[in-house]
Amino acid sequence: MLPDAPDGAAITAMRARELGRKSVVVGDRVNLVGDVSGADGALARIVRIAERRSVLRRTADDDENTAEGRLERVVVANADQLVIVSALADPPPRTGFIDRCLVAAYDAGIEPLLCLTKADLAGPEQVVGYYTELELPYVLVRPDSDLNALRALLAGRVSVLVGHSGVGKSTLVNRLVPEALRAVGVVSAIGRGRHTSTSAVALRLPRTPDADGDPGWIVDTPGIRSFGLAHVSAESLLHGFPDLVEGTVDCPPNCPHTPDEAECALDAWVTAGKADQRRLASYRRLLASRAGDVDPRDPERNPGDPLAGSS
């Protein structure tokens, strides 16, 4: 909190000319000069952007040779946690999309948390089972949930929420921060939600009477169809699948880990029961997508999806 600003005041600021083309994104820590009182009509200037301790990025495509793949977007800076919001039904979960988010989280050095909504419509067993080897933390949300478990996992952190449109992310944000008034859409007959959030916004979580300390911040992001990974190196892509990493120890040098590589040790690793075949299929599908061998218009669909099928 700035010393000259009243508690909770919103300060309007613009980027100073001397910053040049350097962009300011949600989550940035900045230095301000000018009128920081928060009064009506007051305007400050952003004169310095502090070094970012984490940067969550995505691209529109997986292939860096395409215009969409070269267009890298910073989703949020300085986040501690990536909350992947997925409905258990209506629309069905897409583990391919979740896998992509996990890769992006590990690449950015932030912790992932799986938030499964609409738990009143379906059970979490198949989705949770898919990530058993990762010991991925998760929380279930129902319409009548008190959200205490989720609040405890958000406390003291800056958490960015990502998810497909229609999974209930905006509804969840409004329950966490009632004054947020994020627009809520509906899911269409073909299972696609409307893109109700149009920009990323940081929201301070309210304090609760039964909790001490910092309640944390959440960053709500627009609903997205895919999470392009052109900015992630092939080596880092593998580290998004920690259950497969040890299986590559016996691979030949510079092994591409593709299905046509006869000496790739990952097939034997899976056959021995040390990893799920669906996880290997998902990893190889991401490799194929980077090479332009998968339809980029629907990159989140994954042959390993336990509930949604392979189409």
Salt bridges, closest charged atoms under 4 A:
GLU18 OE2 - ARG45 NH1 3.43
ASP28 OD1 - ARG52 NE 2.74
ASP62 OD2 - ARG100 NH2 2.68
GLU72 OE2 - ARG57 NE 2.61
ASP80 OD1 - ARG53 NH1 2.72
ASP99 OD1 - ARG279 NH1 2.82
GLU111 OE1 - ARG157 NH1 3.19
ASP214 OD1 - ARG204 NH1 2.92
ASP220 OD1 - LYS169 NZ 2.69
ASP220 OD2 - ARG182 NE 2.74
ASP243 OD2 - ARG279 NE 2.90
ASP267 OD2 - ARG284 NH2 2.89
ASP276 OD2 - ARG278 NH2 2.75
ASP295 OD2 - ARG297 NH2 2.92
ASP298 OD1 - ARG225 NH2 3.45
ASP298 OD2 - ARG301 NE 2.49
ASP305 OD2 - ARG94 NH1 3.74
